[in-house]
Amino acid sequence: MRAGYVLLNVLQFLSEPRSKGLQDQRGGFDQEKVQTALQDSLTHHVVQLKQATGPAHVQEARKGLLQVMAECLKLVKSME
């Protein structure tokens, strides 16, 4: 969960408007790769959640992770 929040904060930082001259410097950020990775991970965790394997606390943590990852995906899709 903590890693998801860190990712969300990093993505928010990358999406902020930059001053002139720094607009294209995102430290190697590749929007398509990040979007694909998030979509693949979301799909995997949704399947795991639907199978309902594991203890209840694991399922609750997975739901929280999915919410954070969905927010990350929205943010990545909105980047230009």
ZABATI-914926 format. One record per residue (C-alpha): residue number from 0; y, x, z. Coordinates in Angstrom, 1 decimal, decimal comma. Each point is the difference from the previous one (the first is absolute). Layout:
BEGIN
<marti->NUM | yy->Y | xx->X | zz->Z>
...
//
This chain:
BEGIN
<marti->0 | yy->0,0 | xx->0,0 | zz->0,0>
<marti->1 | yy->2,4 | xx->2,8 | zz->0,9>
<marti->2 | yy->-0,6 | xx->1,6 | zz->-3,3>
<marti->3 | yy->0,9 | xx->-3,2 | zz->-1,8>
<marti->4 | yy->3,3 | xx->-0,2 | zz->1,9>
<marti->5 | yy->0,8 | xx->3,6 | zz->-0,9>
<marti->6 | yy->-0,8 | xx->-0,7 | zz->-3,6>
<marti->7 | yy->2,3 | xx->-3,0 | zz->0,1>
<marti->8 | yy->2,8 | xx->2,1 | zz->1,4>
<marti->9 | yy->-0,4 | xx->2,7 | zz->-2,6>
<marti->10 | yy->0,0 | xx->-2,5 | zz->-2,8>
<marti->11 | yy->3,1 | xx->-1,6 | zz->1,4>
<marti->12 | yy->1,7 | xx->3,4 | zz->0,0>
<marti->13 | yy->-1,1 | xx->0,7 | zz->-3,6>
<marti->14 | yy->1,4 | xx->-3,4 | zz->-1,2>
<marti->15 | yy->3,4 | xx->0,5 | zz->1,5>
<marti->16 | yy->2,9 | xx->0,6 | zz->-2,4>
<marti->17 | yy->0,7 | xx->3,8 | zz->-0,3>
<marti->18 | yy->3,2 | xx->1,8 | zz->-0,5>
<marti->19 | yy->0,8 | xx->1,3 | zz->-3,4>
<marti->20 | yy->-2,3 | xx->2,9 | zz->-1,0>
<marti->21 | yy->-2,8 | xx->-1,0 | zz->2,4>
<marti->22 | yy->-1,0 | xx->-3,2 | zz->-1,7>
<marti->23 | yy->-3,0 | xx->1,4 | zz->-1,8>
<marti->24 | yy->-1,2 | xx->2,3 | zz->2,7>
<marti->25 | yy->-2,8 | xx->-1,9 | zz->1,9>
<marti->26 | yy->-2,1 | xx->3,0 | zz->0,9>
<marti->27 | yy->-2,7 | xx->-0,7 | zz->-2,5>
<marti->28 | yy->-0,3 | xx->-3,7 | zz->0,8>
<marti->29 | yy->-1,9 | xx->-1,8 | zz->-2,8>
<marti->30 | yy->0,6 | xx->-3,7 | zz->0,2>
<marti->31 | yy->-3,1 | xx->-0,9 | zz->-2,2>
<marti->32 | yy->-2,4 | xx->2,1 | zz->2,1>
<marti->33 | yy->1,3 | xx->-1,3 | zz->3,3>
<marti->34 | yy->-0,1 | xx->-3,6 | zz->-1,3>
<marti->35 | yy->-3,6 | xx->0,5 | zz->-1,3>
<marti->36 | yy->-1,1 | xx->1,6 | zz->3,3>
<marti->37 | yy->1,5 | xx->-2,8 | zz->2,0>
<marti->38 | yy->-1,6 | xx->-2,7 | zz->-2,2>
<marti->39 | yy->-3,4 | xx->1,7 | zz->0,2>
<marti->40 | yy->0,2 | xx->0,4 | zz->3,8>
<marti->41 | yy->1,2 | xx->-3,6 | zz->0,4>
<marti->42 | yy->-2,9 | xx->-1,3 | zz->-2,1>
<marti->43 | yy->-2,5 | xx->2,1 | zz->2,1>
<marti->44 | yy->1,3 | xx->-1,3 | zz->3,3>
<marti->45 | yy->0,2 | xx->-3,6 | zz->-1,2>
<marti->46 | yy->-3,7 | xx->0,2 | zz->-0,9>
<marti->47 | yy->-0,8 | xx->1,5 | zz->3,4>
<marti->48 | yy->1,9 | xx->-2,7 | zz->1,7>
<marti->49 | yy->-1,8 | xx->-2,8 | zz->-2,0>
<marti->50 | yy->-3,4 | xx->1,5 | zz->1,0>
<marti->51 | yy->1,1 | xx->-0,2 | zz->3,6>
<marti->52 | yy->-2,1 | xx->3,0 | zz->1,1>
<marti->53 | yy->1,0 | xx->1,7 | zz->3,1>
<marti->54 | yy->1,5 | xx->-1,0 | zz->3,4>
<marti->55 | yy->2,9 | xx->-2,4 | zz->0,3>
<marti->56 | yy->2,5 | xx->2,7 | zz->0,9>
<marti->57 | yy->-0,9 | xx->1,9 | zz->-3,2>
<marti->58 | yy->0,6 | xx->-3,1 | zz->-2,0>
<marti->59 | yy->3,4 | xx->-0,6 | zz->1,7>
<marti->60 | yy->1,0 | xx->3,6 | zz->-0,7>
<marti->61 | yy->-1,0 | xx->-0,4 | zz->-3,6>
<marti->62 | yy->2,2 | xx->-3,1 | zz->-0,3>
<marti->63 | yy->2,9 | xx->1,9 | zz->1,3>
<marti->64 | yy->-0,7 | xx->2,9 | zz->-2,4>
<marti->65 | yy->-0,1 | xx->-2,4 | zz->-2,9>
<marti->66 | yy->3,4 | xx->-1,4 | zz->0,9>
<marti->67 | yy->1,6 | xx->3,4 | zz->0,2>
<marti->68 | yy->-1,7 | xx->1,1 | zz->-3,3>
<marti->69 | yy->1,2 | xx->-3,2 | zz->-1,7>
<marti->70 | yy->3,6 | xx->0,7 | zz->1,0>
<marti->71 | yy->-0,5 | xx->3,6 | zz->-1,3>
<marti->72 | yy->-1,2 | xx->-1,4 | zz->-3,3>
<marti->73 | yy->2,9 | xx->-2,4 | zz->-0,3>
<marti->74 | yy->2,4 | xx->2,9 | zz->0,7>
<marti->75 | yy->-1,7 | xx->2,3 | zz->-2,6>
<marti->76 | yy->0,1 | xx->-2,8 | zz->-2,6>
<marti->77 | yy->3,8 | xx->-0,5 | zz->0,6>
<marti->78 | yy->0,8 | xx->3,7 | zz->-0,5>
<marti->79 | yy->1,7 | xx->1,1 | zz->-3,2>
//
